[in-house]
Amino acid sequence: MPLTTVTLPDNTDTANPPSKHTVFARRVADYVEFIKPRLVMMILITTAAGFYLGAQQTIDWLLCLHTLVGAGLTAAGVLGLNQYLERDVDAQMKRTQERPLPDGRMNPLEALIVGVALTGSGMLYLTFIVNTLSGFVISLIVVSYLFLYTPLKRKTSLCTLIGAVPGALPPVVGWVAARGTLTGEAWVLFAILFLWQLPHSLAIAYIYREDYAKAGFRLLPVIHPDGASTCRQIVINCIALLGIGLLPALYNVAGSVYFFTALLAGGTFLVFGIYLQRTRSVKAARYLLYASLLYLPVVFITMALDKI
């Protein structure tokens, strides 16, 4: 029986490759995802609030803009470099495996160059365009986040505590950029953000504890999956935040409107923390996470609007 050649239909897309516009749009989307714009925006809100609250008499809006440019560049770079450093573990977790690096859409060397360029330019911008002190504070964020918090996530549950330090420094950057000096009021802003981050981060860790366990992260909900110690820490820090959150009014940074707003926001945050402690459910953890995402902009925007 003679052999015959059968021609199969070509179902590949080689005949219709994606257009240059489509490829460019995908690349832009990957870069946007790489710098995490929503987190950058949260950082800029607290930085702007710190600047506005730290400004005395006339506000230098041009200097504020320069501060936000420097802080935004640094934040985008650091968040990108964190993904570069954790690209191997991100590939193991369902919630992160489709990010540009673990999914293979971005080359690691490319990510490293972009991250270093953004971080370095932001630090230099603050140092030479704004003032040296703001550049120094932003450098503390870079060092503590990338070289302490990131590697310690695989070693100790104390990483959450350490990671709260760089996360609490953005309003301090804004304050020293406006005033040129570090005062007690700036440390109050730092304390509010520091205490806020602990229940916020622990709620995320509790929701995704199985994913984090696969990646080898030594977070508190991973070490103690029953959630008892995690919920206890959340409630303790929510109580502390409820009290510390009122200090701006006592320091005459903000007025009575802020005082009652912070009291209501902090009390609501605590209620969700207690609800999680009683139920230990993922649903309750998500409610707490949503409450934390509302608490921060509400408190800082109100503080700025009610500035004394």
Secondary structure by P-SEA (a helix, b strand, c coil): cbbbbbbccccccccccccaaaaaaaaaaaaaaaaaaaaaaaaaaaaaaaaaaacccccaaaaaaaaaaaaaaaaaaaaaaaaaaaaaaaaacccccccccccccccaaaaaaaaaaaaaaaaaaaaccccaaaaaaaaaaaaaaccccccccccccaaaaaaaaaaacaaaaaaaaacccccaaaaaaaaaaaaaaaaaaaaaaaaaaaaaaaacccccccccccaaaaaaaaaaaaaaaaaaaacccccccccaaaaaaaaaaaaaaaaaaaaaaacccaaaaaaaaaaaaaaaaaaaaaaaaacc
